[in-house]
Amino acid sequence: MPDFYKIARKVLFSLKPETAHHLTLSGANFAHRLGLLTLLTGKPPASQPVEVMGLTFPNRIGLAAGMDKSGRAVAAFGALGFGHVEIGTITPRAQPGNPQPRLFRLREHQAIINRMGFNNPGMTAVLANLEKSRQGYSGIVGINLGKNFDTPNENAIDDYLSGFRQAYAAADYIAINLSSPNTKGLRDLQAADTTRGLITALQEQRKKLAASHQGKIVPIAIKIAPDLSDQHIADLAQVFNQTHIDAVIATNTTIDRQAVAGHAHADEAGGLSGRPVTDRSTEVIRQLRQNLTADIPIIGVGGIFSAEDAQNKLDAGATLVQIYTGLIYQGPSLIHDILKLN
Ligand SMILES: Cc1cc2nc3c(=O)[nH]c(=O)nc-3n(C[C@H](O)[C@H](O)[C@H](O)COP(=O)(O)O)c2cc1C
């Protein structure tokens, strides 16, 4: 079958990145509802389920946070072959995000810079979207939480606790995003003692929530940045070991611009994703694996453009992988290529 995405990409790349994003999501949803999506992309190859965080994932590949921020297209992404879809980042209250333009393609580098700033309709609206959009989907749903931009860091914990409470019933796992570069001060929450306090507070709340949710224990994963020193990674790993966190997601986008120096968009503020982060995120996974106890799984994300890139992350110590920028550049055939690894 001809790769329909090669044609679709020509059209999408002729549009402004954010317009292309909305069109892709609506188009995928629409095609899925008509039962056309798998006709266009082909049926995903069969794969082996894998147990992670006490959950059964149908396969090792998931959609990274930020693509389906408002939980509108979960079953459509499932039909493309994703075994898990991480929606969000979601903040307790709706917020518009940063002014546009805030999304830039760096085609020569197979990269994106974004400073979206957690644009999302707020937790209540997202949960309503999710209820509809997950119908017919049998994979795993992760809900990625952030704080509102106008919540001061000293109160950040309240936003995470509020998101956690609200998302608890709907989530298979909850991801705590401490690593977006686009919310002022967010990455400071990665200071080891601050992270420890946050995890402990969430775990305390989880005990109470489990009691009111038929004993359901929702796993907590922490998402970290690629821009951490070796020492900082080791310190965080110690916190993760001591608090028995359920998983670590590595990594978010980078603020480093070395790899794209000289590009017209290189100096745009925001997080850089795609090819330029492939090796760095794999290195962070490797270092985490060396420092984490064997029972803490790593979800590897950052610059996966081929099955080989995914395999490198698995070899470095990840159990699951996620993609975002690679999907935009390569299309859904990338998901199928990775599924064939099994
Ligand atoms: C446009 C865009 C928006 C993103 N939004 C989020 C987000 O809301 N929350 C989050 O945790 N990560 C977000 N990310 C980061 C991705 O989930 C991923 O960690 C990162 O892009 C590296 O993977 P990639 O190279 O495959 O894109 C975003 C990435 C992009 C490109």
The ligand as an SDF file (V2000), in Angstrom:
LIG
                    3D

 31 33  0  0  0  0  0  0  0  0999 V2000
    4.3440   20.3460   20.4920 C   0  0  0  0  0  0  0  0  0  0  0  0
    4.7410   19.5490   21.7070 C   0  0  0  0  0  0  0  0  0  0  0  0
    3.9840   19.6460   22.8670 C   0  0  0  0  0  0  0  0  0  0  0  0
    4.3550   18.9190   23.9970 C   0  0  0  0  0  0  0  0  0  0  0  0
    3.5810   19.0070   25.1130 N   0  0  0  0  0  0  0  0  0  0  0  0
    3.8950   18.2550   26.1940 C   0  0  0  0  0  0  0  0  0  0  0  0
    3.0810   18.2960   27.3500 C   0  0  0  0  0  0  0  0  0  0  0  0
    2.0470   18.9740   27.3920 O   0  0  0  0  0  0  0  0  0  0  0  0
    3.4560   17.5470   28.4180 N   0  0  0  0  0  0  0  0  0  0  0  0
    4.5660   16.7470   28.4090 C   0  0  0  0  0  0  0  0  0  0  0  0
    4.8390   16.0840   29.4080 O   0  0  0  0  0  0  0  0  0  0  0  0
    5.3540   16.6870   27.3150 N   0  0  0  0  0  0  0  0  0  0  0  0
    5.0410   17.4140   26.2250 C   0  0  0  0  0  0  0  0  0  0  0  0
    5.8360   17.3460   25.1120 N   0  0  0  0  0  0  0  0  0  0  0  0
    7.0690   16.5220   25.1540 C   0  0  0  0  0  0  0  0  0  0  0  0
    6.8740   15.1410   24.5290 C   0  0  0  0  0  0  0  0  0  0  0  0
    5.9410   14.3980   25.2390 O   0  0  0  0  0  0  0  0  0  0  0  0
    8.2210   14.3890   24.5200 C   0  0  0  0  0  0  0  0  0  0  0  0
    8.6220   14.1530   25.8550 O   0  0  0  0  0  0  0  0  0  0  0  0
    9.3390   15.1380   23.7980 C   0  0  0  0  0  0  0  0  0  0  0  0
    8.8370   15.8530   22.6880 O   0  0  0  0  0  0  0  0  0  0  0  0
   10.4510   14.2190   23.3200 C   0  0  0  0  0  0  0  0  0  0  0  0
    9.9440   13.2390   22.4520 O   0  0  0  0  0  0  0  0  0  0  0  0
    9.9320   13.3680   20.8440 P   0  0  0  0  0  0  0  0  0  0  0  0
   11.3280   13.7580   20.4270 O   0  0  0  0  0  0  0  0  0  0  0  0
    9.4950   12.0210   20.3390 O   0  0  0  0  0  0  0  0  0  0  0  0
    8.9550   14.4350   20.5170 O   0  0  0  0  0  0  0  0  0  0  0  0
    5.4940   18.0780   23.9640 C   0  0  0  0  0  0  0  0  0  0  0  0
    6.2380   17.9740   22.7840 C   0  0  0  0  0  0  0  0  0  0  0  0
    5.8740   18.6850   21.6590 C   0  0  0  0  0  0  0  0  0  0  0  0
    6.6900   18.5530   20.4000 C   0  0  0  0  0  0  0  0  0  0  0  0
  1  2  1  0
  2  3  1  0
  2 30  2  0
  3  4  2  0
  4  5  1  0
  4 28  1  0
  5  6  2  0
  6  7  1  0
  6 13  1  0
  7  8  2  0
  7  9  1  0
  9 10  1  0
 10 11  2  0
 10 12  1  0
 12 13  2  0
 13 14  1  0
 14 15  1  0
 14 28  1  0
 15 16  1  0
 16 17  1  0
 16 18  1  0
 18 19  1  0
 18 20  1  0
 20 21  1  0
 20 22  1  0
 22 23  1  0
 23 24  1  0
 24 25  2  0
 24 26  1  0
 24 27  1  0
 28 29  2  0
 29 30  1  0
 30 31  1  0
M  END
$$$$
